[in-house]
Amino acid sequence: MRILLTNDDGPPSEVGEEGKAEEDWVLIDGTPATATQWDEEAWKDVAVWSVNVPLLEQVGEKGEGTGGKGAGTGAKGRVFKWVPKFSGVQKSIDAAPEGNDGWAITKGYTSLTPLRANYMQASGVPYGELKLGRLQRKGSLETKPEGFYAIVEADDYLLPIIHAALKSNLPPKSLTLIERLSQLPWPDSFLLQIRPYESMDFEHLLAHPSTSLANSYIIRKALIRKHYLWQTISSWWVKHPDDTTLKGHVPLTVTFELDYAEFLDESLLECYELHESFAQEEKEWWILKPAMSDQGQGVRLFSSEQELRAIFEEWETETPDGEDEDQAAGTMTSQLRHFVAQRYIEKPLLFNEHQRRKFHIRSYVLAVGALKVYLSENFLALFAPESYSSPESNLESDTARRTHLTNTCLQSGLPMDGSVQWFSSLPNDSCNHDMDMGWKESTTQQIRKATATLFEAAAREQMVHFQTLPNAFEVFGLDWIVDELGNASLLEVNAFPDFKQSGAESKMIIQDLWMGVLKVAIDENFGVKSHVVPWWHETPLVPILDIDLGRG
């Protein structure tokens, strides 16, 4: 009998068996044929064949053999039994039509079945292990059969706002809210994560750059850490001495490291601005901030080295048992090493209509990809609870804190009436009658230009400490203070700010903000246009920066 075998270079070759006639049957693709009937043209595209050879007639369902220790020497060894079950196979052969592989080998034929396959070409995989599964691909949500998935973690204030914004920006019935990644039908399903930084699955974000989107960059301390922020700004000024969009809009800042109060002298050796200030006859006030704290923790006023030393000595004192630890939380020098001292704005902009209370402006900024920046010009004004007066203490008293600190996180237990106002509702004239009536428009322009320059400075000059990603976006809260002459100065930058501090009266601004945030972020990454535009969505995010950092 002749058997036809395949090889990679051409048609199957003939392998003869001595003593057999050339016309013995071979079954090719279910059709009896002889070797001389081989049709090279018909099978030229076949590269792989399945060959089924009949078993020897004497092979049955049972067999025995011996082996193991002592086998073949007369000693007793183990007995091995081979017990294949042919009965089940025979049933399928008997039920199958004539011409299949099982029928062929029972008739003594050798069966050859051509195997054809189309192999998918995996693009974008130059090296490494090829992991099977659905290839990642960019595409539209409209063509993605399983739709869009989102993991949203937020407080009770923000959660319904984000849910409403998602439903408005996505096609009907396309959104599925899930709680964990294991609920995704496929690893490369379209996924949006809106979560606190500590809960974010950055590994999934990096592994699926075209189908995964998150509301946070991995590294952005060039903006949100106070000492890094000053480094970002001062480096930009050195390289761009003629730029005026940011210069003049940041208070003079000094950074230093300190472990314990006894080493303060050494820490301040290179803080020349502080030494010059301390030497002046006229008292000049500074505000001390731990570089990595938030919500106003550890903020103090000082005007001399003695007052500064007293602050650190106070923090080193252990809090007695049972005493309220809120003031000490996050400010122990054994836990915080980096500090900044900013020149205090002693003459802030005040309004009689607001009882001459000090306020700061909160602006919300959206950074998308690598890198586009948008500014929401629906600013908020956050007021201190009591009327302003010139600083005469280092905020040890409750009265001083209520006068100088505008952070609403520190106003728990105090009347909150009027603490948060819409910037647009502020009076056009201030207590300073020399103020330009158009101060609000001027302030908006200052904030717009300074914000654009700040993000460009972080992206270009601090690329190690601000690493943008094409499939990430982030909302930042920037705090500004305006002096009596109408000059806006940047105080700090907050990542994923506490939106509930805006209060119920300003909830519409937060709704408007997140509607715009998700519209821009989803459209930029997934090409999905907004399907619903709420009536209150009147002020869109304003684009202020668009630079290509070469990261996708």
C-alpha positions in Angstrom: 0.0 0.0 0.0 1.2 3.5 -0.8 0.8 6.3 1.7 0.9 10.0 0.7 2.8 12.3 3.1 3.2 16.0 3.0 6.2 18.2 3.3 6.9 22.0 3.5 8.4 22.3 0.0 5.9 20.6 -2.3 3.1 18.1 -2.7 3.0 14.8 -0.7 5.7 12.3 -1.7 5.1 8.6 -2.3 6.4 6.1 0.3 6.1 2.6 -0.9 5.9 -0.6 1.1 7.6 -3.7 -0.4 5.2 -6.4 -1.6 2.2 -4.2 -2.0 0.5 -3.3 -5.3 0.6 0.3 -6.5 -3.1 0.4 -7.0 -4.0 -0.3 -3.3 -6.5 2.3 -2.1 -5.6 5.4 -0.1 -8.4 7.7 1.1 -7.8 11.3 0.3 -10.3 13.8 1.8 -12.8 11.0 2.0 -12.4 10.0 -1.6 -10.7 6.6 -2.6 -7.7 7.2 -4.8 -4.4 5.7 -5.8 -1.1 7.4 -5.8 -1.2 7.7 -9.5 -4.4 9.7 -9.2 -2.8 12.5 -7.2 -4.0 15.9 -8.3 -1.2 18.3 -7.6 -3.2 21.4 -8.6 -6.1 20.5 -6.3 -4.0 20.2 -3.2 -1.2 22.7 -3.8 -2.5 25.0 -1.0 -2.5 22.3 1.6 0.4 22.4 4.0 -0.8 20.1 6.7 -2.4 16.7 6.5 -4.0 14.4 9.1 -2.8 10.8 8.5 -4.8 7.9 10.0 -3.2 4.4 9.8 -5.1 1.2 10.6 -4.1 -0.7 13.7 -2.7 -4.2 13.5 -5.4 -6.8 13.5 -4.1 -8.5 16.7 -4.3 -5.3 18.8 -7.3 -5.6 21.1 -8.8 -3.9 24.0 -6.7 -5.7 26.6 -3.0 -6.4 26.9 -0.5 -7.2 29.5 3.3 -6.7 30.1 5.8 -6.9 32.9 8.4 -4.4 34.0 9.9 -2.7 37.0 12.5 -4.0 39.4 13.8 -7.4 38.5 12.0 -7.6 35.2 13.7 -10.0 32.7 15.8 -11.7 35.4 13.2 -14.2 36.6 12.2 -12.0 39.6 8.7 -11.0 40.0 8.0 -7.5 38.5 5.0 -5.2 38.1 2.2 -6.2 35.6 1.0 -3.4 33.4 -2.3 -3.5 31.6 -3.3 -1.6 28.5 -7.0 -1.3 28.4 -8.2 1.1 25.6 -11.9 1.4 25.1 -12.6 0.9 21.4 -16.3 0.3 21.9 -17.1 4.0 22.2 -15.1 4.8 19.1 -16.8 1.9 17.2 -20.2 3.4 17.9 -19.3 6.7 16.3 -17.7 4.9 13.3 -20.9 2.8 12.8 -23.1 5.9 12.9 -20.8 7.9 10.6 -21.4 7.9 6.8 -19.1 6.1 4.4 -15.9 7.9 3.6 -14.9 9.4 7.0 -11.6 8.6 8.7 -13.1 6.0 11.1 -14.8 4.1 8.3 -11.5 4.2 6.2 -9.3 2.6 8.8 -11.8 -0.1 9.7 -11.7 -1.0 6.0 -7.9 -1.2 6.1 -7.4 2.1 4.2 -5.0 4.8 5.2 -6.9 8.1 5.4 -5.3 11.5 4.6 -7.3 14.6 5.4 -6.1 18.0 4.2 -6.0 20.7 6.9 -6.4 24.3 5.9 -6.1 27.2 8.2 -6.0 31.0 8.0 -3.5 32.4 10.5 -4.3 35.9 12.0 -1.4 38.3 11.7 -0.5 39.9 15.0 0.6 43.4 14.3 2.5 45.6 16.8 4.2 42.6 18.5 7.9 43.0 17.6 9.2 40.7 20.3 8.4 38.8 23.4 5.8 36.3 24.3 2.6 36.5 22.2 -0.3 36.2 24.6 -3.4 34.7 22.9 -6.7 36.6 23.2 -8.4 39.5 21.5 -6.0 41.9 20.1 -6.2 45.4 21.4 -7.5 47.8 18.9 -8.6 51.3 18.7 -12.2 51.8 17.6 -15.4 53.4 18.2 -17.8 52.5 21.0 -20.5 52.2 18.4 -18.7 49.1 17.0 -17.7 47.5 20.3 -20.3 44.8 20.9 -20.0 44.6 24.7 -20.2 48.4 25.2 -18.5 50.5 27.8 -17.6 49.7 31.4 -16.9 52.0 34.3 -15.6 51.7 37.9 -16.6 54.8 39.8 -15.7 55.3 43.5 -16.6 58.7 45.0 -18.4 60.1 48.0 -22.1 60.6 48.2 -21.8 64.2 47.0 -19.9 63.4 43.8 -21.1 59.9 42.9 -24.5 60.9 41.5 -22.9 63.8 39.6 -20.5 61.5 37.8 -23.2 58.9 37.1 -25.4 61.5 35.5 -22.5 62.9 33.4 -21.6 59.4 32.2 -25.1 58.7 31.0 -25.3 62.0 29.2 -22.0 61.5 27.4 -22.5 57.8 26.3 -24.9 56.2 23.8 -28.1 54.8 25.5 -27.8 51.5 27.2 -24.0 51.3 26.4 -22.8 51.8 29.9 -22.3 49.0 32.5 -21.1 50.0 36.0 -18.9 47.4 37.6 -17.1 47.2 40.9 -13.9 45.3 40.0 -11.8 44.4 36.9 -12.7 40.8 37.1 -16.2 41.7 35.9 -14.9 42.8 32.5 -15.9 40.3 29.8 -12.5 40.8 28.1 -9.3 42.4 29.3 -9.4 44.9 26.4 -13.0 45.9 26.9 -13.5 49.7 27.0 -13.0 50.7 30.6 -13.1 54.0 32.5 -11.8 54.2 36.1 -12.8 57.2 38.2 -11.3 56.4 41.6 -9.1 57.7 44.3 -5.4 57.5 43.4 -4.8 54.8 46.0 -7.5 52.5 44.5 -6.5 53.0 40.8 -5.4 49.9 38.9 -2.5 51.5 37.0 -1.2 48.1 35.8 -4.4 47.6 33.8 -4.2 51.2 32.5 -0.6 50.7 31.2 -1.4 47.2 29.7 -4.3 48.4 27.7 -3.4 51.9 26.4 -6.1 52.0 23.6 -9.1 50.7 25.6 -8.4 51.8 29.2 -8.9 55.3 30.6 -8.3 56.6 34.1 -8.9 59.9 36.0 -5.3 60.2 37.2 -1.8 60.3 36.0 0.7 58.0 37.8 3.2 60.7 38.7 2.3 64.4 39.0 4.1 65.6 42.1 5.7 68.4 40.1 2.3 70.1 40.6 0.7 68.8 43.8 3.7 68.7 46.2 4.4 72.2 47.4 8.2 72.0 47.3 8.2 70.4 43.9 5.7 73.0 42.6 8.1 75.8 43.6 11.0 73.9 41.9 8.8 73.6 38.7 8.1 77.4 38.7 11.6 78.6 39.6 13.2 76.3 37.0 10.8 77.7 34.3 11.7 81.3 35.3 15.4 80.6 35.0 15.0 79.3 31.5 12.4 81.8 30.4 13.4 85.1 32.1 11.2 87.2 29.8 8.0 85.2 30.4 5.5 87.3 32.4 2.4 85.0 32.3 3.5 83.2 35.5 6.1 85.6 36.9 4.5 87.9 39.4 1.6 85.5 40.0 3.3 83.3 42.6 4.3 84.5 46.1 7.9 84.4 47.0 8.5 80.9 48.3 11.4 79.3 50.3 11.8 75.6 50.7 13.7 73.7 53.4 14.0 70.3 55.1 13.9 69.8 58.8 13.8 66.7 61.0 13.8 68.4 64.5 13.6 71.9 65.8 17.1 71.9 67.1 18.5 71.7 63.6 16.5 74.7 62.4 19.6 76.9 62.1 21.3 74.5 59.7 18.1 74.1 57.7 17.8 77.8 57.1 21.4 78.4 56.1 20.5 78.9 52.4 17.1 80.5 53.0 18.5 84.0 52.3 15.1 85.5 51.7 14.0 84.6 55.2 17.2 85.9 56.8 16.7 89.3 55.0 13.1 89.4 56.1 13.9 88.7 59.7 16.6 91.5 59.7 14.1 94.2 58.6 12.8 96.6 61.1 9.3 96.4 59.7 7.7 93.1 60.4 7.0 90.9 57.4 4.7 87.9 57.6 5.2 84.4 56.1 3.0 81.4 56.0 4.4 78.0 56.8 3.0 74.9 55.1 4.1 71.3 55.3 4.9 70.4 51.7 2.9 67.1 51.6 -0.1 68.0 53.8 -3.5 69.0 52.6 -6.8 70.4 54.0 -4.9 73.2 55.8 -3.1 70.9 58.2 0.0 72.4 59.8 -0.5 75.9 58.3 1.0 78.6 60.6 2.0 82.3 60.3 5.3 83.6 61.5 7.4 86.8 61.2 10.6 85.9 63.0 13.0 83.0 63.4 11.9 82.8 67.1 8.2 82.3 66.1 9.2 79.7 63.4 11.2 77.8 66.0 8.3 77.9 68.5 6.1 76.3 65.8 8.4 73.3 65.4 9.0 72.9 69.1 5.2 72.8 69.5 4.9 70.0 67.0 7.6 68.0 68.7 5.6 68.0 72.0 3.6 64.8 72.3 -0.1 65.3 72.5 -1.4 64.4 75.9 -3.8 61.4 76.1 -7.4 62.4 75.6 -6.6 65.7 74.0 -7.9 66.6 70.5 -5.2 65.6 68.0 -6.7 67.3 65.0 -4.2 70.2 65.1 -1.2 67.8 65.5 -2.3 65.4 62.8 0.0 65.3 59.9 2.3 68.0 61.2 4.9 66.2 63.4 8.4 67.0 62.2 9.3 63.4 62.7 6.9 62.5 59.9 7.2 65.5 57.6 10.6 66.8 56.5 9.8 69.1 53.6 8.3 72.6 54.3 7.6 75.7 52.3 7.4 79.3 53.5 5.4 81.7 51.3 5.4 85.4 51.7 2.0 86.2 53.1 -0.4 88.4 51.1 -1.2 90.9 53.9 -3.5 93.1 51.8 -6.0 90.8 50.1 -9.0 92.0 48.1 -12.0 92.5 50.4 -15.7 93.4 49.9 -18.0 95.3 52.2 -20.9 93.1 50.9 -19.1 90.1 52.4 -18.2 91.7 55.7 -14.6 92.2 54.6 -13.8 88.5 54.9 -10.7 87.2 53.2 -11.3 84.7 50.3 -9.4 82.7 47.8 -10.5 81.6 44.3 -10.8 77.9 43.4 -10.4 77.2 39.6 -10.8 73.7 38.2 -8.4 72.5 35.5 -8.7 69.4 33.3 -5.5 67.8 31.9 -6.0 65.2 29.2 -3.5 62.9 27.6 0.0 64.2 26.7 -1.0 67.1 26.8 -4.1 69.2 26.4 -5.3 71.5 29.2 -8.7 73.0 29.8 -9.9 75.6 32.3 -13.4 75.8 33.7 -14.0 79.5 34.1 -16.8 78.9 36.5 -14.6 79.8 39.5 -15.6 79.6 43.1 -14.8 82.0 45.9 -14.2 80.4 49.4 -14.5 82.8 52.3 -13.0 82.8 55.8 -15.7 82.7 58.5 -14.8 86.1 60.1 -13.7 89.6 59.0 -10.1 90.0 58.1 -7.5 91.8 60.2 -3.8 92.1 59.9 -1.9 89.2 61.3 -0.6 89.6 64.8 -0.2 86.0 65.9 0.8 82.7 64.4 -2.7 81.3 64.2 -2.6 79.7 67.7 -5.9 81.2 68.6 -9.2 80.2 67.1 -9.9 83.8 66.2 -6.8 84.0 64.1 -7.6 80.8 62.2 -11.1 82.0 61.5 -9.7 85.3 60.2 -6.9 84.1 58.0 -7.6 80.6 56.7 -10.2 80.3 54.0 -10.0 76.5 53.7 -13.6 75.2 54.3 -12.2 71.9 55.7 -11.2 73.9 58.7 -14.6 75.4 59.3 -16.4 72.4 60.7 -18.7 73.4 63.5 -18.7 77.0 62.3 -21.6 78.8 60.4 -21.0 78.1 56.7 -23.5 80.7 55.4 -21.9 82.4 52.5 -18.6 80.6 52.8 -18.7 79.4 49.2 -19.8 81.9 46.5 -19.8 81.9 42.7 -17.0 84.0 41.5 -19.3 85.6 38.9 -21.6 86.9 41.7 -18.8 88.9 43.5 -19.2 92.7 43.4 -17.6 94.7 40.6 -16.0 97.2 43.1 -14.1 96.4 46.2 -13.2 98.2 49.4 -10.2 99.7 47.5 -11.8 102.4 45.4 -8.8 102.5 43.1 -9.7 99.0 41.9 -10.6 98.7 38.2 -14.3 97.8 37.7 -13.3 95.1 35.3 -11.2 93.2 37.9 -13.1 89.9 37.4 -12.3 89.8 33.7 -8.7 90.8 34.4 -8.4 88.1 37.1 -9.8 85.5 34.7 -7.2 86.4 32.1 -4.4 86.2 34.6 -5.5 82.8 35.8 -5.9 81.5 32.3 -2.4 82.5 31.1 -0.6 81.5 34.4 -2.3 78.1 34.4 -1.3 77.3 30.8 2.3 78.3 31.5 2.3 76.3 34.8 1.3 73.0 33.1 3.7 73.6 30.2 6.5 74.2 32.8 5.7 70.9 34.6 5.4 68.9 31.3 8.6 70.2 29.7 10.9 71.0 32.6 9.9 68.4 35.2 9.2 65.3 33.0 10.4 63.0 35.7 7.9 64.4 38.2 5.0 65.0 35.8 4.6 62.0 33.5 1.6 62.4 31.3 -0.1 59.4 29.7 -2.1 59.4 26.5 -4.9 57.4 28.1 -5.3 59.3 31.3 -6.9 62.6 32.4 -7.0 64.4 35.7 -9.0 67.2 37.4 -6.9 69.6 39.5 -8.1 72.3 41.9 -5.9 75.4 41.8 -6.2 78.0 44.6 -5.5 81.7 44.0 -5.6 84.8 46.1 -6.2 88.3 44.7 -4.6 91.3 46.4 -6.1 94.7 46.8 -4.6 95.8 43.5 -6.2 93.0 41.6 -3.1 90.8 41.1 -3.9 87.0 41.3 -1.3 84.8 42.9 -1.2 81.0 42.9 -1.2 79.3 46.3 -1.2 75.6 45.6 -2.4 72.8 43.3 -4.7 70.0 44.5 -5.2 66.6 42.8 -8.8 65.2 42.8 -10.0 68.0 45.2 -12.7 67.6 47.7 -15.7 68.7 45.7 -18.2 68.4 48.5 -16.6 71.4 50.2 -18.2 73.4 47.4 -21.5 72.9 49.2 -25.1 72.5 47.9 -25.3 76.1 46.6 -22.5 75.5 44.1 -23.4 72.0 43.1 -24.4 73.2 39.7 -20.9 74.3 39.0 -19.5 70.9 39.9 -22.2 69.2 37.7 -21.2 71.5 34.8 -17.6 70.7 35.4 -17.9 66.9 35.3 -20.2 67.0 32.3 -17.5 68.8 30.4 -14.7 66.7 31.9 -16.2 63.4 30.7 -17.3 64.8 27.4 -13.7 65.9 26.6 -12.0 62.9 28.1 -14.2 60.2 26.5 -14.3 61.9 23.1 -10.5 62.4 23.1 -9.8 58.7 23.9 -12.7 56.7 22.5 -14.2 58.9 19.9 -17.7 59.0 21.5 -19.7 62.1 21.0 -22.0 63.4 23.7 -25.6 62.3 23.2 -27.3 64.6 25.7 -26.6 68.3 26.4 -28.3 69.4 29.7 -29.9 72.8 29.7 -27.5 74.0 32.4 -24.4 73.1 30.5 -23.8 76.7 29.3 -20.1 77.3 30.0 -17.8 74.6 28.4 -14.3 74.0 29.4 -12.0 76.5 27.7 -8.9 75.0 26.0 -5.8 76.9 27.1 -2.9 74.6 26.2 -2.2 72.0 23.5 1.3 70.6 23.2 2.7 67.4 21.8 5.1 65.6 24.2 5.5 62.7 21.8 3.8 60.1 24.1 1.0 59.0 21.8 
